[in-house]
């Protein structure tokens, strides 16, 4: 994607490049996730893959949570204070994630799985890795504009559909990813004209109009919920060096990659819209279903943090 000019909406840029065509927009999302999966599959199965990229902060938080942190250490605190609008998945998507996590656990029992209540999709990030005082100042500034409720309930009248779930992954984490709908499952040709990328664009514009500077980290064409992260090499190490001189268990890596491919094939067969049309896929997510957007602040990296406000959803 070309470099974004200062003050230019980074989400509008992709929409313009696609001539506001839902099919082309969906293709860009699909190309992005397919290319990443192909890239990381090659990397992970490479004979020189050194092992997972561990989330050291989450590892310490998890050890503290289960009472296995070092006794001589004080409480560990995640000082990365963030502010973002989250989309929380509805019940049927949370249940789908639970099914996938159970399957993954059979080959990767040591992986950290995002709890159901922590599942989220970052729709617009306003700030990340700030000090507490910086964050509180930004929240106060945003509250003074009076637009928080409007943004949190923006999805009531601006509904975007996400479809075609698959597992996306890299060397550090796994996510359930979607692409914007382009009219699938309906005879209404306009049902897809307003996409998730349009929603992100609109939120960015409304915040920028208040004079608050928005510098989102996530501007790539991706709509995903992180469902698992690597916090240990346990389960993927041999007891002694293998033929390649390392302890990385290549066979276990291969087993996980095969499991991911098996899960993705099942998702396509069961949850993607059929080529014959018919009913809307049970794997779709209309953003705002059950809950509106949630403005979340604080140590929210893993889906927790403090809820400033959550908008009304729809059924």
C-alpha positions as semicolon CSV with decimal commas, in nm:
position;residue;x (nm);y (nm);z (nm)
1;X;0,000;0,000;0,000
2;X;0,131;0,347;-0,084
3;X;0,253;0,582;0,186
4;X;-0,029;0,776;0,351
5;X;0,005;1,155;0,345
6;X;-0,022;1,345;0,675
7;X;-0,384;1,396;0,786
8;X;-0,507;1,157;0,516
9;X;-0,746;0,887;0,633
10;X;-0,548;0,562;0,590
11;X;-0,867;0,357;0,556
12;X;-1,009;0,574;0,278
13;X;-0,691;0,512;0,082
14;X;-0,767;0,141;0,033
15;X;-1,133;0,212;-0,046
16;X;-1,022;0,454;-0,317
17;X;-0,769;0,208;-0,455
18;X;-1,053;-0,044;-0,488
19;X;-1,286;0,214;-0,649
20;X;-1,530;0,153;-0,363
21;X;-1,595;-0,195;-0,507
22;X;-1,691;-0,447;-0,232
23;X;-1,558;-0,742;-0,432
24;X;-1,218;-0,580;-0,484
25;X;-1,207;-0,477;-0,119
26;X;-1,280;-0,833;-0,011
27;X;-1,006;-0,957;-0,245
28;X;-0,752;-0,728;-0,080
29;X;-0,843;-0,867;0,263
30;X;-0,828;-1,225;0,133
31;X;-0,495;-1,169;-0,041
32;X;-0,346;-1,019;0,274
33;X;-0,437;-1,309;0,502
34;X;-0,364;-1,583;0,247
35;X;-0,021;-1,441;0,173
36;X;0,063;-1,415;0,544
37;X;-0,044;-1,773;0,611
38;X;0,161;-1,899;0,317
39;X;0,462;-1,697;0,431
40;X;0,449;-1,819;0,790
41;X;0,376;-2,179;0,698
42;X;0,699;-2,177;0,498
43;X;0,884;-2,006;0,784
44;X;0,756;-2,241;1,056
45;X;0,827;-2,557;0,855
46;X;1,171;-2,435;0,751
47;X;1,458;-2,647;0,893
48;X;1,614;-2,334;1,041
49;X;1,300;-2,211;1,221
50;X;1,432;-2,127;1,574
51;X;1,102;-2,169;1,756
52;X;0,807;-1,951;1,852
53;X;0,832;-1,580;1,920
54;X;0,714;-1,576;2,280
55;X;0,505;-1,303;2,439
56;X;0,722;-1,241;2,744
57;X;0,484;-0,990;2,902
58;X;0,185;-1,223;2,874
59;X;0,401;-1,508;3,005
60;X;0,475;-1,309;3,322
61;X;0,112;-1,203;3,363
62;X;-0,005;-1,562;3,319
63;X;0,250;-1,697;3,568
64;X;0,134;-1,436;3,818
65;X;-0,230;-1,525;3,757
66;X;-0,175;-1,895;3,828
67;X;0,063;-1,829;4,118
68;X;0,381;-1,947;3,949
69;X;0,576;-1,623;3,936
70;X;0,915;-1,596;4,103
71;X;0,869;-1,555;4,479
72;X;1,138;-1,288;4,505
73;X;0,968;-1,073;4,244
74;X;0,710;-0,808;4,318
75;X;0,378;-0,786;4,130
76;X;0,428;-0,761;3,756
77;X;0,237;-0,476;3,591
78;X;0,177;-0,425;3,221
79;X;0,249;-0,055;3,174
80;X;0,135;-0,044;2,809
81;X;-0,175;0,172;2,844
82;X;-0,394;0,176;2,534
83;X;-0,717;0,335;2,415
84;X;-0,922;0,171;2,144
85;X;-1,269;0,096;2,015
86;X;-1,326;-0,279;2,030
87;X;-1,587;-0,491;1,856
88;X;-1,678;-0,780;2,084
89;X;-1,792;-1,094;1,898
90;X;-2,148;-1,223;1,945
91;X;-2,229;-1,555;2,109
92;X;-2,214;-1,773;1,797
93;X;-1,869;-1,642;1,707
94;X;-1,743;-1,689;2,064
95;X;-1,871;-2,046;2,054
96;X;-1,695;-2,104;1,723
97;X;-1,371;-1,976;1,874
98;X;-1,417;-2,214;2,168
99;X;-1,452;-2,511;1,931
100;X;-1,136;-2,410;1,745
101;X;-0,940;-2,360;2,067
102;X;-1,035;-2,709;2,185
103;X;-0,909;-2,857;1,858
104;X;-0,583;-2,664;1,879
105;X;-0,530;-2,774;2,238
106;X;-0,503;-3,135;2,122
107;X;-0,173;-3,056;1,948
108;X;-0,062;-2,743;2,136
109;X;-0,171;-2,782;2,500
110;X;0,081;-2,527;2,631
111;X;-0,041;-2,238;2,417
112;X;-0,224;-1,951;2,590
113;X;-0,584;-1,927;2,471
114;X;-0,770;-1,597;2,488
115;X;-1,058;-1,634;2,738
116;X;-1,404;-1,588;2,591
117;X;-1,456;-1,260;2,776
118;X;-1,130;-1,123;2,634
119;X;-1,209;-1,188;2,268
120;X;-1,215;-0,866;2,068
121;X;-1,142;-0,706;1,734
122;X;-0,961;-0,371;1,735
123;X;-1,177;-0,152;1,514
124;X;-0,990;0,172;1,580
125;X;-0,692;0,226;1,804
126;X;-0,654;0,580;1,934
127;X;-0,337;0,540;2,140
128;X;-0,102;0,265;2,252
129;X;0,178;0,217;2,504
130;X;0,110;0,548;2,681
131;X;0,166;0,637;3,044
132;X;-0,138;0,632;3,267
133;X;-0,148;1,011;3,295
134;X;-0,117;1,055;2,918
135;X;-0,402;0,814;2,863
136;X;-0,632;0,977;3,117
137;X;-0,567;1,313;2,952
138;X;-0,666;1,171;2,615
139;X;-0,981;1,011;2,756
140;X;-1,083;1,343;2,914
141;X;-1,021;1,520;2,585
142;X;-1,233;1,265;2,400
143;X;-1,513;1,285;2,659
144;X;-1,520;1,664;2,621
145;X;-1,602;1,628;2,250
146;X;-1,926;1,444;2,333
147;X;-1,882;1,190;2,052
148;X;-1,802;0,872;2,248
149;X;-2,162;0,748;2,262
150;X;-2,217;0,831;1,895
151;X;-1,914;0,624;1,797
152;X;-1,996;0,337;2,032
153;X;-2,344;0,311;1,876
154;X;-2,236;0,389;1,520
155;X;-2,295;0,027;1,419
156;X;-2,670;0,052;1,482
157;X;-2,722;0,244;1,158
158;X;-2,399;0,145;0,983
159;X;-2,397;-0,232;0,966
160;X;-2,104;-0,416;0,815
161;X;-2,085;-0,790;0,757
162;X;-1,777;-1,005;0,805
163;X;-1,770;-1,353;0,650
164;X;-1,545;-1,646;0,551
165;X;-1,371;-1,717;0,883
166;X;-1,033;-1,892;0,880
167;X;-0,742;-1,921;1,121
168;X;-0,462;-1,679;1,043
169;X;-0,128;-1,730;1,215
170;X;0,234;-1,626;1,246
171;X;0,524;-1,728;1,471
172;X;0,372;-1,563;1,779
173;X;-0,007;-1,598;1,768
174;X;-0,321;-1,723;1,599
175;X;-0,640;-1,537;1,511
176;X;-0,983;-1,603;1,366
177;X;-0,992;-1,373;1,065
178;X;-1,272;-1,257;0,839
179;X;-1,316;-1,065;0,515
180;X;-1,578;-0,798;0,437
181;X;-1,889;-0,933;0,264
182;X;-1,952;-0,842;-0,098
183;X;-2,320;-0,930;-0,127
184;X;-2,289;-1,303;-0,052
185;X;-2,597;-1,474;0,086
186;X;-2,842;-1,207;-0,031
187;X;-3,012;-1,086;-0,346
188;X;-2,966;-0,725;-0,234
189;X;-2,669;-0,595;-0,434
190;X;-2,628;-0,303;-0,192
191;X;-2,592;-0,538;0,108
192;X;-2,215;-0,519;0,125
193;X;-2,159;-0,170;-0,010
194;X;-2,090;-0,054;0,346
195;X;-1,801;-0,266;0,468
196;X;-1,601;-0,307;0,785
197;X;-1,330;-0,099;0,621
198;X;-1,585;0,181;0,570
199;X;-1,671;0,156;0,940
200;X;-1,306;0,195;1,036
201;X;-1,277;0,490;0,798
202;X;-1,581;0,663;0,946
203;X;-1,465;0,622;1,305
204;X;-1,126;0,763;1,212
205;X;-1,288;1,063;1,041
206;X;-1,521;1,143;1,330
207;X;-1,238;1,138;1,584
208;X;-1,006;1,336;1,355
209;X;-1,277;1,600;1,306
210;X;-1,258;1,679;1,679
211;X;-0,892;1,773;1,643
212;X;-0,766;1,468;1,830
213;X;-0,472;1,308;1,654
214;X;-0,529;0,943;1,562
215;X;-0,231;0,718;1,491
216;X;-0,368;0,364;1,456
217;X;-0,123;0,073;1,447
218;X;-0,359;-0,150;1,251
219;X;-0,432;-0,011;0,905
220;X;-0,368;-0,326;0,703
221;X;-0,673;-0,497;0,546
222;X;-0,743;-0,734;0,832
223;X;-1,044;-0,813;1,050
224;X;-0,933;-1,059;1,315
225;X;-0,978;-1,178;1,672
226;X;-0,661;-1,306;1,838
227;X;-0,749;-1,644;1,990
228;X;-0,410;-1,782;2,101
229;X;-0,056;-1,667;2,179
230;X;0,269;-1,852;2,241
231;X;0,411;-1,792;2,590
232;X;0,635;-2,100;2,619
233;X;0,825;-2,346;2,400
234;X;0,684;-2,638;2,604
235;X;0,546;-2,910;2,379
236;X;0,763;-2,807;2,087
237;X;1,105;-2,906;2,223
238;X;1,286;-3,240;2,211
239;X;1,451;-3,380;2,525
240;X;1,786;-3,361;2,347
241;X;1,925;-3,212;2,028
242;X;1,782;-3,355;1,707
243;X;1,957;-3,427;1,378
244;X;1,971;-3,055;1,299
245;X;2,156;-2,976;1,621
246;X;1,861;-2,799;1,783
247;X;1,591;-2,908;2,026
248;X;1,305;-2,773;1,814
249;X;1,054;-3,056;1,756
250;X;1,002;-3,036;1,380
251;X;0,743;-3,315;1,382
252;X;0,530;-3,133;1,637
253;X;0,547;-2,815;1,430
254;X;0,434;-3,015;1,129
255;X;0,146;-3,165;1,330
256;X;0,027;-2,817;1,430
257;X;0,043;-2,691;1,072
258;X;-0,159;-2,994;0,957
259;X;-0,415;-2,929;1,232
260;X;-0,447;-2,565;1,122
261;X;-0,503;-2,670;0,761
262;X;-0,762;-2,926;0,874
263;X;-0,947;-2,664;1,080
264;X;-0,943;-2,414;0,794
265;X;-1,079;-2,672;0,549
266;X;-1,361;-2,745;0,794
267;X;-1,438;-2,376;0,839
268;X;-1,465;-2,328;0,463
269;X;-1,695;-2,626;0,424
270;X;-1,922;-2,548;0,719
271;X;-1,918;-2,172;0,768
272;X;-1,854;-2,009;0,432
273;X;-2,143;-1,903;0,204
274;X;-2,214;-2,172;-0,052
275;X;-2,166;-2,106;-0,422
276;X;-2,536;-2,183;-0,474
277;X;-2,635;-1,891;-0,254
278;X;-2,915;-1,969;-0,011
279;X;-2,907;-1,882;0,358
280;X;-2,658;-1,636;0,499
281;X;-2,362;-1,823;0,643
282;X;-2,373;-1,906;1,013
283;X;-2,008;-1,802;1,016
284;X;-2,085;-1,437;0,949
285;X;-2,055;-1,155;1,198
286;X;-2,255;-0,836;1,160
287;X;-2,051;-0,591;1,365
288;X;-2,268;-0,451;1,642
289;X;-2,475;-0,768;1,681
290;X;-2,558;-0,806;2,054
291;X;-2,323;-0,523;2,157
292;X;-2,215;-0,194;2,011
293;X;-1,853;-0,088;2,005
294;X;-1,665;-0,067;2,334
295;X;-1,423;0,211;2,419
296;X;-1,161;0,038;2,628
297;X;-0,868;0,196;2,812
298;X;-0,570;0,085;3,017
299;X;-0,381;-0,244;3,002
300;X;-0,611;-0,376;2,732
301;X;-0,355;-0,557;2,515
302;X;-0,517;-0,895;2,580
303;X;-0,880;-0,786;2,574
304;X;-0,917;-0,672;2,932
305;X;-0,858;-0,316;3,046
306;X;-1,131;-0,079;3,166
307;X;-1,452;-0,018;2,975
308;X;-1,517;0,354;2,933
309;X;-1,845;0,296;2,752
310;X;-2,011;0,026;2,546
311;X;-2,278;0,105;2,289
312;X;-2,614;-0,061;2,238
313;X;-2,622;-0,351;1,999
314;X;-2,896;-0,507;1,790
315;X;-3,040;-0,854;1,744
